[in-house]
Every structure is written in C-alpha cells, then in structure tokens.
Amino acid sequence: MAAFPPVHTWQALPEMWPYLAATHGTLIAVEEPHRKPAVTCTYTQLAQDIRQFAAGLSHLGLNPGEHIALFADNSSRWLVADQGTMLAGLVNVVRGTQAPPAELDYIYRHSESVALIAEDQATLRTLQPYLKDWSLRAIILLFGDELDTVLEVPAPVLILEQVMRMGETATWTPPTLGRADLATLLYTSGTTGRPKGVMLSHGNLLHQVENLHVVLTPQPGYVALSLLPTWHTYERSSEYYLFSRGIRQVYTNLRSFKQDLKRYQPHHIVGVPRLWESIYEGIERELRQQPAGRQKLINFLLSQSRRHILARRQWQGTALAPGSRLPAGVQLLLTWPFQALADRLIYGKVRQAVGGRLCEGASGGGALSRHLDDFYEMAGVAIVVGYGLTETSPVLTARRVKPNIRYTAGRPIPGTEIRIVDPETRQTLPTGQKGLVLARGPQIMLGYYRNPEATAKVLDPEGWFDTGDLGWLTPRQDLVLTGRAKDTIVLTSGENIEPQPI
C-alpha cells in the first residue's frame, strides 16, 4: 500500500480522488447491490465521474463560491454530485428527500442557492409548489429519463448523464481551493426553531479525514456497510475517511441490512445506538427460542460472562471507576471457564450475526446503553463510541479499541481540546467535576450562515464552541456525558436534576 499522504498535503477535500485513483484505482470504491441495475464503481471510475460532473457544472455557468442545493439520498451518484460540486468550487447545501417540503423550501431560499440537484422527478414533484419562488438557473436530476410534461418548472432540467457528457468534452481546469474555503452547508433539524445553516470548510472536513485513524483502522479493500443517511455529517465524514483509505463502501437499506451482513461480511459498520440495539434484540430473540433448560444455561453463562468482563476491566485498568486489581484478578480466574464456554456456545454466533469479520463498529449520534456496551464486549465485538455535533464536523472525542473505556465518549481526537466549565461563570472546573462541555479544534464550524447572533452564542472569540452538553473528564481525559444543559431542572431546593440519566 502506498503511504497515506502526510497531514496537510490536501488543501481541499476533492483532492483525494486523483490520489486514490492512482493508488487504488482498480479497487471497488462503491457498490449498490439493491439499485436496479446494481452498481459497482472503481476508484478510477469514481474519480473520472467526479471530474466530469464538476466540468459539466462549470459548462452550465455555475461559478466557484455559488451555492447549489443537493436534496437526495444514499447512492454513488450522490457521492459524485457531492464531490463534483466541491471540485467545481461550489458550496453544496445537503438534505435528504424525506425532509418536509416546507423545510427544504426554507433551506433552499435561506442558503441563497442558485441551482438544484434532486434525487428524481418524485422529489421535484413534492417541491413544485415552491419552485416559482426560487432563484433557479438549473435543475439536475440524479435519476430518471425524460421530464414528466405535467411538471411545471421555471428552469432547464437535465439528468445526470447530460451533465456528464457536457463535462466529458469541456476544456476545464478546477479552481484553486484552500482549507479555509467553505465546502458545504448542513442545516440543523430545526426542532427548536428555524434550522440553522452550519458552515463547514474543507479544512473542517479534512481534519476528520486525517485524524479518524485513531478510531477506525481500515485497510485497502476492506468492506464498510452503510445504512445511515450519507448527507448526515456523521456518516458523511466517516465515509470520506474510509474512502481515503481505499475501502469498498456498500450501500444497504433497512430491509436488506441483515442479509447484507452475511453477504458482505463488513470490516466496518458506522452506526447509531438503535442499529446496535436492533442487532442485539435479534440475537436475544433467538436465545429466547431455545428450550427452557438451555435458556437457563445461557442466562447463567451471560451473568458469569458479565462478571468476567467487569473484573477484566479492573485488572487491565480500563474500568470507568478503577478499583483493586487483586480481587479482580481472582474473579477473572474464577469466571474464565464460563466465559470460554459462553464464547463457544453463544458469542461465536453473535460475531457471525455482524458478519464474522468486524474489526470495529462505530456508534455515534446518541448514548450507547450500558447493557449494549457490556454485551458486545462479552461477545468480543469491538464497538467504539464517538461524540460530536454537526457544528464540529462531527467527531470531537472517540474511544479507541485499545484501551476502550466503556461508558465514556472517549478521548479528544488529535488537535482537539475539551474543557469542562461552570455553566454560569465559565470557569474551568477540576478533573472529575461535572459542568458544561466546551470544545476547540480544526473541526469547529466557521459559524451559522447568515446568523451572526446564533454564532456568537455558541462560538467565542478564542474559538471555544459551547456544545450545550454536560459532562466530566476522567483523569485519563475520557469524556463522560451526563445530559443536556438546557434540559436541567432546578428544584426549589437548588438541586439540579437531569432527565436523561433518569
């Protein structure tokens, strides 16, 4: 394998595709087994498609620095559109097709987009009532053929292939981009008001590409199975990183996920707690279907196995609350035979249930329940938990496979600082004391688009971002999250109650 480019070699995210075409050109980059027809694309093909699409956008008169909306879902074409717009120097504004049409309308207009890339005609149809009020120089459909004559649109409509043909014959040189240049706008969910446009630069995204190696350790040709929305910052940055290491990205769906685990035997899965919960529930259902006597044995082995991993954490010094090693060592020896038997009878099947060769599973987007943390450790399945927000590109902290400190959100990834402060005074608190989590690093957003007031509320002049989360740091600098600051209920006695742990 060619050496990975040194940190700071790439100045803009799309610069990685020519490198990948040169080093891993014949490897499969993207596979869509459930698309009709199925799609398989090598790194060489992907790099060519990205460049052609970018050249086609330039031929259409779309200029560097302008904003273009990308309302579509997981596919290799989404990736071509995402990276093609960036290569052309455009700022893409991304959202999935399942968002309410009124929200997509707000995002398009607020972002000052000048063109639209949509999934298909069905997406365009849901947006038709709003199109007349949009500034639209062009509409590009990722999927479909001729436009339905019933649709009334105020701009030329092209399909992806047409833009690609324009780019194939165009004489074009990509614009020079730097790390400080805006790459994308990601709008927050808007559950507490109007969605805010998070401005992420090429440098923000490249920081993730260059530093997630402390969490996931892919090798060229490894398989990653993807289920999460690709436009979401967690899945998006994870994919960028995995692609940068030459992996094979397989897009699955809810209906096919279980069979694709067996078919593709992924080395990496980027998931949310609900995904890991659903796998656990499926295994639990199978165990409950066993005869009564066998169920009794299984439950006994599970209880002993849990005692084993808790003792092992104490012995290895990886427990959240370290204790005496000697009793832990005794417990470890006493429970080892039961752990070995459980591994033979139960955990081998668990590992097969996640494909049989999972190196690391990532969990983010919410807290992983302690019973899941325990269960996957008992089964020998490495789950690394990360923490971050859309505004932080997103990863701030993450657990490592070794040491994997359970029940925490892990340590800051390289280049990242975490401070725990008093929510009122903003004074830094001692290690182990709970307070408001602040973060600083190269992955922190540029700000909220056209919203300096909201930006000033969360981002101070020294670059510290207010996450709005409460937590504390262990002596090893592992972050333990306890809740959201805005959810805290203050009783008349002055006591603070946090609903999340309850």
QUIVEN-V839267 format. One line per field, one symbol per residue. phi: phi as a letter, one per 40 degrees, with the letter a starting at -180 (. if undefined). burial: 1 if it has 24 or more other C-alpha atoms within 12 Angstrom, else 0. A space follows every 10 residues. Layout:
# QUIVEN-V839267
phi=???
burial=???
This chain:
# QUIVEN-V839267
phi=.cccdddgcc badccccccc cccbdccccb bbcbcbccbb bccccccccc cccccccccc gcbdgcbbcb babdaccdcc ccccccccgc bcbbaccccd dccccccccc cfcbabbbda cccccccdcb cccccbcabb bcbhbccccc cbbcadbbcd cccccdccbc cabdccbbcc ccbabbcccg cbhcdbcccb cccdccdcdc bcccbbbcbd gcbbbbbcdc ccdccccccd ccdcbgcbcb cbadcbdccc dccbfccbbc bbdccccccc cccccccccc ddccdccccc ccccccdccc ccccccgbcc bdbccccccc cccccdcccc cccccbcccc cccbhgacca bbbagiccdc ccdccccdcg bcbbbbbibd cbgbcbbacc cbcbccgbcg cdcdgbbbbb bccccgcccc dgccaccbba icccdciccf accccccbbc ccgcbccgcb aabcdcgccb cbibccccbc cccgccbbcd cc
burial=0001000101 1111111111 1011101111 1110000001 1111111111 1111111111 0111111111 1111111111 1111111111 1111111010 1011111111 1111111111 1011011101 1001111111 1110000000 0010001111 1111011000 0001101111 1111111100 0000111111 1111111111 1111111111 1111111111 1111111111 1111111111 1110001101 1001111111 1110110011 0011001000 0000000100 1101111111 1111101111 0000000110 1100110111 0110011111 1111111111 1111111110 0111111111 1111111111 1111111111 1011111111 1111011111 1110000000 0011111111 1111111110 0000100110 0011111111 1111011111 1111100100 0000000000 00
